Amino acid sequence: MNAPEQAIAAVIGSARPSKNPEGLFGRITWRMRFSLFLLSFSLVLGLPGKLRAQGGPPYYTNDPQTPGDMSWEINLGYMPFLYNGQSTVHTPDLDINFGLGKSIQLTFENAWLRVKAHQTSAEYGLGQDVLGVKWHFYQGETSGLGISVFPQLAINNPDDSVRRGITPPGASLTVPVEFSKRLGPIHVNWEIGYDFVHLGPDGWLVGLVAGHEMTNRLELDVELYGIGTFRTSQDTIGAGARYKLHPLLILLLMAGRSVAPVSNSQPYFVGYFGLQVLLPPKPFDE
């Protein structure tokens, strides 16, 4: 379970179960998701430019791509998750990725968290360490289909973050599969995975992101992301951008909210505001 998923799961895990849970296969939920993405796609596809969608920061959905052999991709971001009466904010979130060969990525992620629940004072502490290995094991030469698997282990640090309610009480193992594919004029990334959670209910995640590369510096995207247990869930929709400030630096921006009405377990705002550092630097035309 990566850092954004930890923040979301910490809130929805404490929510009361729905009296009529739809679960992962709820027909109403998926109709809402499909309708929202048709609207988002129609807005994006009406703009000129070459289409290129990429998962990863500032989005929660990952894609199959890796940094490349002996290359680094370092993301540093401010991530707020704001609910009625409570919030979790990554101040900041650090996500470090290193490529081994063309198809392997090693990942470390953690965040300094600010957690506020209802009328209590804010608590600060270190989040869980997330250790991951992505394997981009398939890339079709003619079909353009890319597939990867990205297991991630989240473990607590030897501090008092658990006692103060900042992090979950146990470890978790997230096993998602990522896909990328050009569908006519649309290039999309989607991800689906399962969370094996120690000292808590198991869960699932699903995400979809697509967008245009407007210029060789600017990319615009939309995302729909869902996470939950099999008793309660949270779906968010967001829009974002990547802007290449320099071959070394990319500006990352994303803002969104819950699909469902705002409540103690459904956010009125989620976002990501940060920078991506590429080592070695990549020219704008790559």
VEXPA-33736 format. One record per residue: x, y, z negated of N, C-alpha, C, O in turn. Coordinates in steps of 0.05 Angstrom, whole numbers, plus 5000, padded with zeros to 4 digits. Each point is the difference from the previous one (the first is absolute). Example, Ala and Ser with C-alpha at 12.3 -4.5 7.8 and 13.67 -1.06 7.14 Angstrom:
% residues 2
ATOM   n_X   n_Y   n_Z  ca_X  ca_Y  ca_Z   c_X   c_Y   c_Z   o_X   o_Y   o_Z
ATOM  5264  4886  4844  4982  5024  5000  5018  5024  5000  5021  5000  4987
ATOM  4972  5021  5027  5016  5024  4999  4985  5022  4986  5010  5022  4996
//
This chain:
% residues 286
ATOM   n_X   n_Y   n_Z  ca_X  ca_Y  ca_Z   c_X   c_Y   c_Z   o_X   o_Y   o_Z
ATOM  5017  4976  5000  4983  5024  5000  5018  5025  5000  5015  5004  4981
ATOM  4983  5012  5040  5018  5023  5001  4989  5022  4983  4979  4998  4989
ATOM  5036  5024  5010  4994  5022  4981  4972  5012  5005  4986  5004  4980
ATOM  5006  5003  5045  4973  5010  5003  4979  4980  4991  4980  5008  4988
ATOM  5024  4967  5017  4980  4980  4992  4999  4997  4970  4978  4996  4989
ATOM  5045  5007  4997  5000  5000  4971  4982  5023  4989  4985  4996  4981
ATOM  5018  5027  5030  4984  5023  4991  4971  4996  5004  4984  5006  4982
ATOM  5008  4984  5041  4972  4995  5006  4989  4977  4982  4979  5003  4989
ATOM  5036  4975  5009  4991  4977  4985  4998  5006  4971  4982  4989  4986
ATOM  5034  5029  5003  4999  5007  4972  4973  5013  4993  4990  4996  4978
ATOM  4998  5018  5041  4974  5013  4996  4977  4981  5005  4983  4997  4983
ATOM  5017  4990  5040  4978  4983  5006  5000  4975  4983  4979  4987  4996
ATOM  5043  5005  4994  5001  4977  4982  4987  5005  4974  4990  4981  4987
ATOM  5008  5044  5004  4987  5007  4975  4971  5007  5004  4986  5005  4980
ATOM  5004  4996  5045  4973  5007  5005  4981  4977  4994  5009  4977  5002
ATOM  4966  5028  4992  4981  4979  4996  4993  4987  5026  4998  5013  5021
ATOM  4999  4960  4979  4994  4986  5025  4973  5010  5011  4982  5007  4985
ATOM  5016  4993  5042  4975  5008  5013  4979  4979  4994  5006  4976  4999
ATOM  4969  5033  4998  4978  4981  4995  4994  4984  5026  4988  4978  4998
ATOM  5020  5033  5025  4995  4986  5025  5025  5003  5018  4998  5013  5020
ATOM  5024  4974  4972  5025  5005  5014  4999  4989  5028  4990  4977  5005
ATOM  5019  5039  5015  5001  4991  5027  5025  4984  5006  5000  4982  5017
ATOM  5022  5023  4968  5025  4986  5004  5013  5007  5027  4992  5019  5013
ATOM  5027  4966  4994  5016  5005  5024  4983  4998  5025  5005  5014  5019
ATOM  4974  4969  4981  4985  4995  5024  4973  5014  4999  4981  4992  5015
ATOM  5016  5029  4968  4974  5014  4999  4993  5012  5026  5016  5015  5012
ATOM  4959  4980  4999  4993  5009  5026  4997  5030  5001  5007  5013  5019
ATOM  4982  4999  4959  4997  5029  5000  5027  5014  5000  5004  5019  5015
ATOM  5014  4971  4969  5027  5012  4998  5014  5000  5027  5011  5020  5009
ATOM  4988  4957  5005  5013  4998  5025  4987  5016  5022  5013  5010  5018
ATOM  4960  4993  4981  4987  5018  5019  5009  5029  4996  5004  5015  5019
ATOM  4998  4993  4955  5010  5027  4994  5028  5004  5011  5007  5020  5011
ATOM  5010  4960  4984  5028  5002  5010  5001  5002  5030  5014  5017  5011
ATOM  4971  4966  5002  5001  5000  5030  4990  5026  5011  5011  5011  5019
ATOM  4967  5000  4969  4989  5026  5010  5019  5023  4996  5003  5017  5017
ATOM  5010  4983  4959  5018  5022  4994  5024  4999  5019  5010  5021  5008
ATOM  5000  4955  4999  5023  4999  5018  4992  5006  5028  5017  5011  5015
ATOM  4959  4982  4994  4992  5009  5026  4999  5030  5002  5009  5012  5020
ATOM  4982  5001  4959  4999  5030  5000  5029  5010  5000  5006  5019  5015
ATOM  5011  4970  4968  5028  5010  4999  5014  4996  5026  5015  5017  5009
ATOM  4982  4959  5003  5013  4994  5026  4991  5020  5022  5016  5009  5016
ATOM  4958  4996  4984  4989  5018  5020  5012  5028  4998  5005  5013  5020
ATOM  5000  4996  4955  5012  5026  4997  5029  5000  5008  5009  5019  5014
ATOM  5006  4960  4979  5028  4998  5007  5004  4996  5030  5018  5013  5012
ATOM  4967  4969  5000  5004  4994  5028  4992  5022  5019  5006  4999  5024
ATOM  4980  5021  4966  4993  5022  5016  5022  5020  5004  4998  5019  5015
ATOM  5025  4975  4972  5023  5018  5001  5021  4988  5020  5002  4976  5002
ATOM  5013  5041  5012  5020  4990  5018  5024  4990  4985  5004  5006  4976
ATOM  5013  4979  5038  5025  4991  4988  5003  4970  5001  4981  4985  5005
ATOM  5043  5006  4990  5006  4971  4999  4991  4989  4974  5005  5011  4979
ATOM  4982  4965  5022  4989  4988  4976  5021  4983  4986  5012  4982  5013
ATOM  4993  5023  4962  5017  4983  4984  4991  5001  4971  5000  5022  4988
ATOM  4992  4956  5001  4993  4998  4972  5021  4985  4985  5011  4981  5010
ATOM  4994  5028  4966  5020  4987  4983  4990  5000  4971  4992  5020  4990
ATOM  5009  4956  4998  4993  4998  4972  5023  5009  4982  5020  5010  5009
ATOM  4976  4985  4965  5020  5010  4980  4995  5029  4993  4982  5012  5012
ATOM  5033  4998  4969  4996  5028  4991  4997  5020  5023  5015  4998  5019
ATOM  4965  5020  4979  4984  5006  4977  4975  4983  4996  4983  5007  4984
ATOM  5015  4971  5031  4976  4983  4998  5005  4976  4983  5023  4993  4994
ATOM  4955  4995  4996  5002  4976  4983  5003  4975  5017  5012  4980  4990
ATOM  4978  5020  5034  5002  4977  5018  5029  4998  5011  5011  5019  5009
ATOM  5000  4957  4989  5027  4995  5011  4998  4990  5029  4979  4990  5008
ATOM  5043  5012  5007  5001  4990  5027  5023  4980  5002  5016  4997  4981
ATOM  4987  4988  5042  5020  4980  5002  5029  5010  5003  5019  4985  4997
ATOM  4984  5041  5010  5026  5010  5007  5020  5001  4977  4991  5003  4977
ATOM  5034  4994  5028  5021  5002  4980  5020  5023  5008  4999  5009  5023
ATOM  5018  5001  4959  5017  5023  5006  5021  4994  5022  5009  5019  5013
ATOM  4998  4956  4992  5021  4993  5018  5025  4992  4985  5003  5006  4976
ATOM  5015  4980  5037  5023  4989  4987  5018  5021  4987  5008  5019  5012
ATOM  4997  4976  4962  5017  5018  4984  4990  5028  4999  5016  5019  4999
ATOM  4958  4985  5003  4988  5027  4999  4983  5003  4975  4989  4981  4990
ATOM  5008  5044  5001  4985  5007  4977  4975  5017  5007  5001  5016  5018
ATOM  4978  4979  4968  4976  5017  5001  4992  5005  4971  4992  4982  4986
ATOM  5011  5043  5005  4995  5008  4972  4977  5020  5000  5001  5021  5013
ATOM  4978  4972  4972  4977  5017  4997  4997  5011  4972  5001  4985  4981
ATOM  4996  5041  5017  4997  5013  4974  4975  5017  5001  4998  5019  5016
ATOM  4982  4974  4968  4974  5014  5002  4986  5006  4974  5006  4987  4979
ATOM  4976  5032  5022  4982  5007  4978  4973  4988  5007  4989  5006  5021
ATOM  5000  4977  4961  4976  4984  5007  4979  5004  4978  5003  4988  4979
ATOM  4976  5027  5026  4978  5003  4980  4977  4981  5007  4993  4997  5023
ATOM  4996  4991  4956  4975  4984  5001  4982  5012  4979  5003  4996  4976
ATOM  4977  5020  5033  4983  5016  4982  4972  4989  5000  4987  4997  5020
ATOM  5003  4998  4955  4973  4990  4996  4985  5018  4981  5012  5019  4989
ATOM  4962  4977  5008  4985  5015  4980  5010  4992  4972  4996  4978  4991
ATOM  5016  5041  4995  5009  4995  4973  5026  4986  4996  5009  4997  4978
ATOM  5004  4994  5044  5025  4986  4996  5017  5003  5026  4989  5006  5022
ATOM  5037  4989  4975  5018  5003  5023  5025  4984  4995  5008  4995  4978
ATOM  5005  4997  5045  5027  4989  4999  5016  5015  5022  4991  5001  5023
ATOM  5032  5009  4970  5016  5016  5019  5028  4989  4999  5012  4997  4979
ATOM  4999  4998  5045  5028  4992  5003  5017  5025  5004  4996  5015  5019
ATOM  5021  4991  4962  5015  5026  5000  5030  4996  4995  5010  5007  4979
ATOM  5005  4982  5041  4991  4992  5027  4999  4970  5002  5003  4985  4981
ATOM  4992  5006  5044  5001  4972  5008  5025  4996  5017  5004  5015  5019
ATOM  5012  4965  4974  5025  4994  5015  4997  4973  5014  4995  4980  4987
ATOM  5009  5020  5039  4997  4976  5016  5025  4997  5018  5003  5016  5019
ATOM  5014  4964  4975  5025  4996  5014  4999  4975  5016  4994  4979  4990
ATOM  5012  5023  5037  4999  4977  5018  5027  4998  5015  5011  5020  5009
ATOM  4999  4955  4993  5026  4996  5014  4996  4977  5019  4989  4979  4993
ATOM  5021  5024  5032  4997  4980  5021  5024  4981  5001  5023  5009  5000
ATOM  4971  4966  5003  5020  4979  5005  4993  4987  5026  4981  4985  5002
ATOM  5035  5020  5019  4993  4991  5026  4975  5014  5011  4993  5021  4989
ATOM  4996  4968  5032  4977  5014  5012  4973  4993  4986  4981  5015  5003
ATOM  5018  4964  4981  4974  4990  4990  4997  4999  4970  4978  4992  4991
ATOM  5042  5015  4993  4998  4998  4971  5002  5027  4988  5017  5017  5007
ATOM  4966  4988  4973  5001  5025  4984  4999  4994  4970  4983  4984  4991
ATOM  5036  5027  4994  5000  4998  4971  4989  5026  4989  5007  5022  5008
ATOM  4975  4976  4972  4986  5023  4989  5001  5001  4970  4998  4980  4986
ATOM  5007  5044  5004  4997  5006  4971  4983  5025  4997  5004  5020  5014
ATOM  4976  4979  4968  4982  5022  4996  4994  5003  4970  4996  4981  4986
ATOM  5003  5044  5005  4991  5006  4973  4991  5029  5000  5005  5015  5019
ATOM  4982  4993  4959  4991  5028  4997  5000  5008  4971  4997  4983  4982
ATOM  5006  5043  5014  4996  5012  4973  4970  5008  5000  4992  5016  5016
ATOM  4993  4973  4965  4971  5002  5000  4990  5020  4979  5011  5001  4978
ATOM  4969  5014  5029  4984  5016  4981  4971  4988  5001  4987  5002  5020
ATOM  5005  4988  4957  4974  4987  4998  4983  5014  4979  5008  5004  4977
ATOM  4968  5005  5032  4982  5014  4981  4972  4986  5002  4989  4997  5022
ATOM  5001  4996  4955  4974  4986  4999  4981  5016  4983  5003  5003  4975
ATOM  4976  5008  5037  4978  5013  4987  5010  5023  4982  5015  5017  5009
ATOM  4978  4982  4965  5007  5023  4982  5027  4996  4987  5008  5018  4984
ATOM  5007  4961  5022  5026  4996  4987  5021  5017  5014  4996  5010  5022
ATOM  5026  4994  4964  5022  5015  5012  5015  4982  5020  4998  4976  4999
ATOM  5016  5037  5019  5014  4986  5021  5023  4984  4989  5014  5008  4981
ATOM  4991  4968  5030  5022  4983  4994  5019  4999  5023  4992  5001  5023
ATOM  5034  4998  4972  5021  4999  5021  5017  4976  4996  5007  4992  4977
ATOM  5001  4995  5045  5018  4977  4997  5007  4989  5027  4990  5008  5021
ATOM  5028  4972  4978  5010  4987  5024  4981  4979  5009  4990  4984  4984
ATOM  5004  5015  5042  4983  4979  5011  5014  4973  5002  5023  4997  4991
ATOM  4963  4984  5021  5012  4974  5005  5020  5001  5023  4996  5015  5020
ATOM  5026  4970  4977  5018  4996  5023  4987  4982  5021  4989  4979  4993
ATOM  5012  5029  5032  4989  4984  5022  5024  4991  5017  5014  5017  5012
ATOM  4989  4957  4991  5022  4988  5015  4987  4985  5023  4984  4981  4996
ATOM  5023  5026  5029  4987  4987  5023  5020  4993  5022  5021  5011  5002
ATOM  4970  4969  5014  5015  4991  5024  4980  4998  5023  4982  4984  4998
ATOM  5022  5032  5023  4983  4998  5023  5015  4985  5022  5024  5004  5005
ATOM  4961  4977  5008  5010  4984  5022  4983  5005  5024  4977  4991  5001
ATOM  5034  5024  5018  4986  5005  5026  5006  4976  5018  5019  5001  5016
ATOM  4965  4978  4982  5007  4975  5012  4990  4996  5028  5007  4981  5014
ATOM  4975  5037  4996  4990  4997  5027  4997  5027  5013  4989  5018  4988
ATOM  5020  4984  5037  4996  5024  5016  4997  4991  5029  5019  4992  5013
ATOM  4956  5009  4997  4994  4991  5027  5012  5019  5021  4995  5024  4999
ATOM  5020  4965  5020  5012  5016  5021  4979  5012  5019  5003  5023  5008
ATOM  4977  4961  4998  4980  5010  5019  4974  5009  4986  4988  5019  5009
ATOM  5004  4967  4970  4976  5007  4986  5003  5025  4983  4980  5014  4995
ATOM  5044  4991  4995  5004  5023  4982  4991  4995  4972  5002  5018  4983
ATOM  4990  4958  5011  4991  4993  4973  5024  4995  4982  5017  4985  5006
ATOM  4983  5030  4971  5020  4996  4980  4988  4989  4974  4978  5009  4992
ATOM  5036  4972  4995  4989  4989  4975  5023  4998  4980  5023  4993  5007
ATOM  4971  5013  4968  5019  4997  4978  4986  4991  4975  4976  5002  4997
ATOM  5040  4987  4984  4990  4994  4974  5018  5015  4980  5024  5003  5004
ATOM  4964  5008  4974  5014  5019  4983  4994  4994  4970  4987  5016  4987
ATOM  5023  4961  5002  4995  4995  4972  5015  5020  4982  5022  5009  5005
ATOM  4963  4999  4974  5011  5021  4981  4994  4992  4972  4977  4993  4993
ATOM  5043  5007  4990  4998  4993  4972  5001  5025  4983  5019  5016  5002
ATOM  4961  4988  4981  4999  5023  4982  5005  4991  4971  4985  4983  4990
ATOM  5035  5028  4997  5007  4992  4973  5003  5025  4982  5008  5021  5010
ATOM  4986  4976  4965  5002  5022  4981  5029  5004  4991  5016  4981  4999
ATOM  4991  5044  4994  5025  5006  4989  5000  4997  4969  4978  4999  4989
ATOM  5045  4998  4999  5001  4997  4971  4996  5026  4985  5017  5010  4986
ATOM  4959  5002  5017  4993  5025  4987  4972  4996  4988  4990  4978  4999
ATOM  4997  5044  4992  4974  4998  4988  4977  5009  5018  4979  5008  4990
ATOM  5025  4990  5036  4979  5009  5019  4975  4983  4998  4978  5010  5003
ATOM  5026  4964  4992  4977  4982  4997  4984  5008  4975  4975  5002  5001
ATOM  5038  5002  4977  4987  5006  4975  4984  5026  5002  4979  5003  4988
ATOM  5031  5016  5027  4986  5026  5003  4980  5000  5023  4989  5021  5006
ATOM  5007  4956  5007  4979  4998  5021  5009  5012  5026  4982  5007  5017
ATOM  5044  4996  4988  5009  5012  5025  5003  4979  5022  4994  5005  5023
ATOM  5014  4970  4970  5003  4979  5019  4984  4976  4992  4992  4997  4976
ATOM  5002  4984  5043  4986  4976  4993  5016  4983  4980  5024  5002  4999
ATOM  4963  4980  4986  5014  4984  4980  5018  4979  5011  5019  4991  4987
ATOM  4976  4999  5038  5016  4978  5011  5010  5006  5028  4994  5020  5012
ATOM  5022  4961  4998  5011  5002  5027  4979  4993  5020  4979  4989  4993
ATOM  5027  5017  5032  4982  4992  5022  5017  4995  5025  5022  5011  5004
ATOM  4967  4972  5013  5013  4993  5026  4979  5006  5022  4979  4987  5001
ATOM  5028  5032  5016  4982  5007  5023  5012  4987  5025  5024  5003  5006
ATOM  4959  4983  5009  5009  4987  5025  4982  5009  5022  4979  4988  5005
ATOM  5028  5034  5009  4985  5010  5023  5013  4992  5027  5024  4994  5001
ATOM  4959  5006  5019  5009  4996  5028  4993  5025  5015  4978  5009  4999
ATOM  5041  5001  5017  4996  5024  5016  5000  4994  5030  5014  4982  5009
ATOM  4969  5033  5005  4998  4996  5029  5002  5028  5014  4992  5020  4988
ATOM  5019  4980  5036  4998  5024  5017  4994  4990  5028  5010  4980  5009
ATOM  4973  5036  5005  4991  4991  5027  4989  5024  5015  4985  5016  4988
ATOM  5022  4986  5037  4987  5020  5017  4975  4988  5012  5000  4980  5013
ATOM  4977  5033  4982  4974  4992  5010  4991  5021  5020  4987  5020  4992
ATOM  5019  4976  5034  4994  5020  5020  5016  5025  4993  5024  4999  4998
ATOM  4962  5024  4999  5014  5025  4994  5006  5003  4970  5012  5020  4993
ATOM  4981  4961  4991  5003  5002  4971  5022  4982  4990  5000  4976  5008
ATOM  5018  5034  4976  5020  4984  4987  4994  5001  4970  5000  5021  4988
ATOM  4995  4956  5000  4991  4999  4972  5018  4982  4984  5014  4982  5010
ATOM  4987  5024  4964  5013  4982  4980  4979  4992  4980  4984  5017  4991
ATOM  5015  4958  5001  4982  4992  4979  5014  4979  4982  5019  4987  5008
ATOM  4971  5011  4968  5013  4984  4979  4978  4987  4983  4980  5013  4994
ATOM  5025  4962  4998  4982  4986  4982  5017  4984  4981  5020  4987  5009
ATOM  4973  5012  4966  5017  4986  4981  4985  4991  4975  4977  5008  4995
ATOM  5036  4976  4989  4989  4989  4975  5019  5007  4977  5025  4999  5003
ATOM  4964  5009  4974  5015  5006  4976  4998  4978  4980  4978  4994  4990
ATOM  5044  4993  5003  5001  4981  4978  5008  5015  4975  5023  5009  4998
ATOM  4960  4994  4983  5004  5017  4977  5002  4984  4974  4982  4984  4994
ATOM  5040  5020  4991  5003  4987  4974  4987  5018  4979  5003  5024  5001
ATOM  4982  4964  4981  4985  5015  4979  4979  5018  5011  4996  5022  4989
ATOM  4991  4970  5033  4979  5017  5012  4987  4985  5023  5010  4979  5008
ATOM  4968  5032  5002  4987  4987  5023  5016  5003  5026  5011  5021  5005
ATOM  4989  4958  5011  5012  5002  5027  4983  5019  5017  4978  5007  4993
ATOM  5034  5002  5029  4987  5020  5017  5008  4997  5029  5012  4981  5008
ATOM  4980  5040  5007  5004  5000  5029  5006  5029  5009  4995  5019  4985
ATOM  5016  4983  5039  5003  5026  5012  4996  4998  5030  5005  4979  5012
ATOM  4986  5042  5001  4996  5001  5029  5004  5029  5009  4990  5018  4987
ATOM  5023  4986  5035  5005  5027  5010  5001  5002  5030  5007  4980  5013
ATOM  4987  5043  4998  5001  5005  5029  5008  5029  5004  4989  5018  4988
ATOM  5031  4986  5030  5009  5027  5006  5005  5003  5030  5009  4981  5013
ATOM  4984  5042  4999  5004  5005  5028  5004  5030  5005  4990  5016  4984
ATOM  5024  4991  5038  5004  5028  5005  5015  5006  5025  5009  4983  5014
ATOM  4993  5044  4992  5014  5010  5023  5028  5011  4993  5003  5012  4979
ATOM  5016  4984  5039  5024  5015  4999  4996  5024  5018  5002  4998  5025
ATOM  4991  5025  4963  4993  5023  5016  5023  5012  5016  4997  5007  5023
ATOM  5026  4994  4964  5025  5008  5013  5022  4982  4990  4995  4981  4985
ATOM  5030  5024  5024  5021  4983  4990  5008  5006  4971  5017  4987  4988
ATOM  4969  5033  5000  5004  5006  4972  4976  4995  4982  5003  4995  4976
ATOM  4972  5007  5035  4976  4999  4984  4983  4976  5006  4994  4993  5023
ATOM  4998  4993  4956  4982  4977  5001  4976  5004  4982  5004  5008  4977
ATOM  4972  4987  5032  4975  5003  4984  4987  4972  4998  4999  4985  5020
ATOM  4991  5009  4956  4989  4973  4996  4975  5002  4982  4995  5020  4987
ATOM  4989  4958  5014  4978  4996  4981  5004  4972  4988  5011  4982  5012
ATOM  4979  5015  4964  5003  4975  4985  4975  4993  4984  4987  5018  4989
ATOM  5006  4957  5010  4980  4989  4982  5013  4978  4984  5012  4982  5012
ATOM  4986  5019  4962  5015  4981  4983  4981  4991  4977  4986  5016  4988
ATOM  5015  4958  5007  4984  4989  4978  5016  4982  4983  5019  4986  5009
ATOM  4975  5014  4965  5014  4983  4980  4979  4993  4979  4983  5016  4994
ATOM  5020  4961  4994  4982  4993  4978  5005  4972  4990  5016  4985  5010
ATOM  4968  5008  4969  4998  4973  4991  4975  4989  5014  4989  5012  5018
ATOM  5003  4964  4974  4976  4989  5012  4975  5007  4985  4979  4987  5002
ATOM  5023  5034  4980  4977  5010  4986  4996  5030  5005  4977  5010  4997
ATOM  5044  5004  5010  4998  5029  5004  5020  5008  5021  5021  4986  5003
ATOM  4975  5036  5011  5018  5008  5021  5000  5030  5004  4983  5014  4989
ATOM  5037  4995  5026  5002  5029  5007  5009  5002  5028  5020  4988  5008
ATOM  4965  5028  5008  5007  5005  5028  5005  5030  5003  4985  5016  4991
ATOM  5037  4991  5022  5007  5028  5005  5004  5005  5030  5008  4982  5015
ATOM  4985  5042  4993  5005  5008  5028  5017  5026  4999  4995  5017  4983
ATOM  5025  4984  5034  5018  5023  5000  5010  5007  5027  4998  4984  5019
ATOM  5013  5040  4984  5013  5009  5024  5027  5012  4993  5003  5011  4978
ATOM  5016  4986  5040  5027  5009  4993  5017  5007  5024  4991  4998  5023
ATOM  5033  5009  4971  5019  5008  5022  5028  4994  4992  5007  5000  4976
ATOM  5010  4995  5044  5028  5000  4997  5012  5021  5019  4994  5001  5024
ATOM  5024  5015  4965  5012  5021  5016  5031  4998  4997  5010  5002  4978
ATOM  5004  4995  5044  5028  4996  5000  5014  5027  4998  5002  5016  5019
ATOM  5008  4990  4956  5014  5025  4996  5028  5000  5012  5010  5020  5008
ATOM  5002  4956  4992  5028  4996  5008  5003  4971  5005  4985  4984  4990
ATOM  5034  5007  5027  5005  4972  5004  5004  4984  4974  4996  4976  4999
ATOM  5011  5039  4979  5004  4987  4974  4975  5000  4983  4997  4983  4983
ATOM  4985  5037  5021  4977  5005  4982  4974  5000  5014  4997  5012  5021
ATOM  4983  4976  4967  4972  5000  5010  4982  5009  4977  5001  4989  4978
ATOM  4982  5031  5028  4980  5009  4980  4976  4981  5001  4990  4994  5021
ATOM  5001  4998  4955  4978  4980  4998  4977  5013  4985  5003  5011  4978
ATOM  4973  4988  5034  4976  5013  4988  4976  4981  5004  4996  4989  5022
ATOM  4988  5008  4957  4975  4985  5002  4981  5009  4978  5008  5006  4978
ATOM  4966  4996  5029  4979  5007  4981  4975  4984  5006  4993  4996  5023
ATOM  4993  4995  4956  4976  4985  5004  4984  4998  4975  5005  5014  4980
ATOM  4974  4969  5021  4982  4996  4977  4986  4973  5003  5005  4986  5020
ATOM  4979  5007  4961  4986  4975  5001  4978  5001  5020  4988  5021  5006
ATOM  5006  4955  5006  4977  4997  5018  4974  5001  4984  4981  5013  5008
ATOM  5019  4974  4968  4976  5000  4983  4998  5027  4985  5019  5015  4999
ATOM  4957  4991  4989  4997  5024  4984  5021  5001  4978  5007  4979  4988
ATOM  5002  5045  5005  5020  5004  4980  4990  4991  4973  4977  5005  4993
ATOM  5040  4981  4991  4993  4991  4973  5026  4997  4984  5021  5008  5009
ATOM  4976  4979  4968  5024  4995  4983  5019  4981  5014  5024  5000  4993
ATOM  4966  4984  5026  5017  4980  5013  5003  5005  5030  5013  4984  5014
ATOM  4975  5038  4996  5002  5007  5028  5011  5028  5002  4988  5019  4990
ATOM  5035  4986  5023  5014  5025  4999  4988  5022  5017  4989  4994  5022
ATOM  5012  5030  4969  4992  5023  5016  5024  5011  5016  4996  5016  5018
ATOM  5028  4974  4976  5023  5009  5015  5023  4980  4997  5006  4992  4977
ATOM  5006  5000  5045  5025  4985  5000  5018  5013  5021  4991  5012  5019
ATOM  5035  4987  4977  5018  5013  5018  5029  4991  4998  5007  4986  4982
ATOM  5008  5023  5037  5029  4996  5001  5013  5024  5012  4992  5009  5022
ATOM  5028  5003  4965  5014  5023  5009  5029  4996  4995  5009  5000  4977
ATOM  5007  4996  5044  5028  4994  4995  5017  5001  5025  4993  5011  5021
ATOM  5031  4977  4976  5020  5000  5022  5010  4971  5004  5002  4984  4981
ATOM  5005  5010  5044  5013  4975  5007  5028  5006  5010  5004  5018  5017
ATOM  5016  4968  4972  5027  5003  5008  5009  4975  5016  4996  4978  4991
ATOM  5015  5027  5033  5008  4978  5018  5031  5000  5001  5012  5021  5008
ATOM  5000  4957  4986  5029  4997  5001  5007  4975  5016  4992  4978  4991
ATOM  5022  5024  5031  5009  5025  5013  4977  5015  5012  4978  4989  5005
ATOM  5025  5037  5001  4979  5016  5012  4991  4989  5027  5016  4989  5015
ATOM  4958  5014  4991  4989  4990  5026  4992  5024  5017  4984  5017  4991
ATOM  5026  4985  5034  4992  5022  5018  4970  5001  5003  4986  4979  4997
ATOM  5003  5044  5011  4971  5004  5002  4988  4983  5022  4976  4993  4998
ATOM  5039  4999  5022  4989  4985  5022  4999  4970  4995  4992  4986  5018
ATOM  5017  5005  4959  4998  4971  4994  4972  4993  4990  4995  4977  4994
//
